[in-house]
Amino acid sequence: MIELYRSEMTPLLQCKDLVAGYRIKSGFVHAVDDVSFDLDRGGFLGIAGESGCGKSTLAYAIMRLLKDNATIESGSLIFKGIDLVKLNEEQMKKIRWVDISMAFQSAMNALNPVLSVGEQLIDAIHAHREPSQTDARDRAIEVLKLVDIPRDRFDSYPHQLSGGMKQRVMIAMALILNPELIIMDEPTTALDVVVQRTIIEKIQELRKTLGFSVIFITHDLSLLVEISDTLAIMYAGKIVEYGSSESLFNRPLHPYTKGLMNSFPSLTGRIKRMGGIEGKPPDLLKPPDGCRFHPRCPQVMSICRESCPSLEEIADRHSVACFLHKGAEAL
């Protein structure tokens, strides 16, 4: 596996050759298979792919919150020089939510319906620190203000808030202990486009103000192209293309990335014909031999059915796992 775009500074998070999945009666589901990436301090990494490609499993693996039947089989997650994979639960508790936090996909399900917004924020503080009740309350009010939730909502319950407000509460929960990394798993799903835009603008504003790094997971590639500085495209548990958002948008190389790019309209430039990707994603319990995309690929070659391409850098800050581009540095 190549080292991806190592900067002079040590990355905040280095994911190396990570393999994670689910053990079921019929075998092992390869949800995350040999995934590597770097996240710089203050960076914004977008991870895109179809539902079921392993994006959320990757997020929960980083948080060490995988379900009971899930496991990290191999690889490492180096956060500030510490391999999270090797930590026991007590050690991980000192990092989870304090240094690395997460905004979950469904705010309605993630929030406790019988506790007020303020109580939940205060509980999150007391779970890791020992401030006075007054200081904890002040911090909770301060963070709610950061996400534009008025003070009079402090005692509101989740069912009394709109979808957009609930999602902003989730962001406040993620911010409450001032972490260095926030993982956002589909944070704008099920929100209308106007509310979605408001949430995205708030995330960007807070990142610039507070300086935290973001891993933003979504199936909406058009959104990630706009807001992230680095993109990873996942397909069937593997990263098939990785690089700067600008490079992937202007020059997508993998047939899967091209298919995703072609599935949403261009808001600028020439009008293009939209298309889709034929077929369906493979069964990760028994993934196909060779490149996992070959059954759906319009440019499939015989080698694609026999061997799995590795992720290789073919241009500055741009890597792809595709035999079409092997040795294509001059492209």
C-alpha positions, -999 to +999 in steps of 0.1 A: +000+000+000+014+034-009+018+063+015-008+088+005+003+124+002+023+126+034+027+163+044+056+176+064+035+176+095+024+143+109-013+137+100-039+139+128-052+104+118-036+078+097-057+048+087-035+020+074-046-012+057-078-014+078-099-045+076-132-046+095-165-064+091-192-085+105-192-122+116-224-139+107-233-176+106-225-179+069-191-162+071-174-128+073-188-097+057-159-076+044-174-042+050-140-023+052-112-041+032-076-028+032-086+009+036-058+035+040-060+073+042-044+103+060-063+132+076-043+163+082-049+186+112-077+210+103-085+189+072-119+180+057-121+145+043-152+135+024-160+098+020-186+090-006-202+058-020-234+039-023-254+027+007-237-005+020-202+003+007-187+004+042-187+041+050-205+039+083-186+008+094-154+027+088-167+056+110-177+033+138-144+015+136-126+047+141-148+055+171-143+018+183-181+016+185-187-014+163-215-038+171-209-070+190-207-091+159-183-067+142-146-066+145-114-050+133-095-078+118-062-060+110-047-027+102-041+004+123-057+037+132-029+061+143-044+091+161-018+116+174+007+088+175-015+063+193-029+032+176-066+032+185-070-005+174-047-016+202-065+003+230-087-015+255-122+000+262-110+019+293-082+035+273-105+043+244-130+060+267-104+087+275-102+096+237-138+089+225-159+121+226-130+140+242-106+140+213-127+122+186-165+127+185-193+118+161-225+133+149-248+104+141-270+099+111-304+100+128-307+128+153-341+116+164-328+081+173-295+094+188-311+118+212-327+106+245-364+114+242-369+117+280-341+142+287-340+178+277-314+191+253-296+208+281-296+178+304-281+157+276-253+181+270-245+184+307-245+146+311-220+144+282-197+168+301-200+151+334-193+117+318-157+129+311-150+158+333-159+172+368-169+208+365-195+224+388-231+222+377-230+259+369-199+256+347-213+226+329-246+245+323-227+275+310-207+254+286-238+237+273-255+271+267-223+283+250-222+254+226-259+257+218-253+293+209-224+282+186-249+262+165-276+289+166-300+273+191-315+300+214-311+298+251-348+293+257-345+258+239-321+246+267-350+229+285-368+216+253-371+179+246-361+164+212-397+160+201-402+197+205-375+206+180-375+206+142-354+182+122-328+209+115-326+219+152-322+183+163-293+179+139-277+211+152-281+196+187-262+166+175-234+188+163-234+206+197-231+172+214-201+165+192-185+198+200-192+199+237-158+186+248-139+206+221-125+175+202-098+177+175-117+154+151-154+151+144-169+123+123-201+132+106-221+102+093-248+114+069-256+145+091-280+161+066-299+130+055-337+134+056-334+172+058-348+195+031-323+213+009-327+246+026-321+232+061-293+210+046-275+241+033-279+259+067-263+229+085-234+227+060-227+264+063-227+261+101-203+231+100-179+250+078-181+282+099-174+262+131-145+244+116-128+276+106-135+292+140-125+262+162-100+244+140-112+209+143-108+182+115-138+166+098-145+132+083-178+137+065-196+106+052-224+107+027-237+091-005-241+126-019-209+132-039-221+165-053-222+179-017-188+166-009-172+181-040-183+215-027-173+213+009-144+189+013-107+194+005-099+157+001-122+130-013-122+092-009-145+072-031-156+038-016-170+009-034-178-025-018-155-019+012-125-005-007-113+030-016-112+031-054-101+067-058-085+092-035-073+127-039-080+164-037-116+173-043-107+196-071-087+169-089-114+143-086-141+167-097-122+180-127-107+146-137-123+116-123-104+085-133-122+054-119-152+043-139-172+042-107-163+077-098-172+088-133-206+071-129-212+089-096-202+122-111-225+116-141-255+110-118-260+146-106-265+177-127-239+203-133-249+237-120-223+255-141-209+252-176-224+231-203-256+210-199-247+173-197-267+142-201-271+125-167-268+088-163-266+060-138-245+029-130-260-003-142-263-033-120-261-035-082-233-036-056-218-070-048-225-092-019-197-084+006-201-119+021-188-133-012-173-104-032-164-111-068-128-121-077-106-094-091-118-058-091-151-056-072-165-032-097-159-053-128-194-068-130-208-033-135-178-016-153-184-004-189-147-006-195-139-040-180-109-060-192-099-096-186-074-087-160-101-070-140-118-103-135-086-120-123-067-095-101-077-067-077-059-034-085-041-016-057-045+021-050-017+038-068-008+075-072-008+084-109-007+122-105+000+147-077-026+142-049-046+118-070-046+080-066-068+053-083-073+016-081-079+007-117-060-012-143-070+014-169-045+037-153-016+014-144+017+032-153-003+062-166+017+089-148+017+110-179-021+111-183 
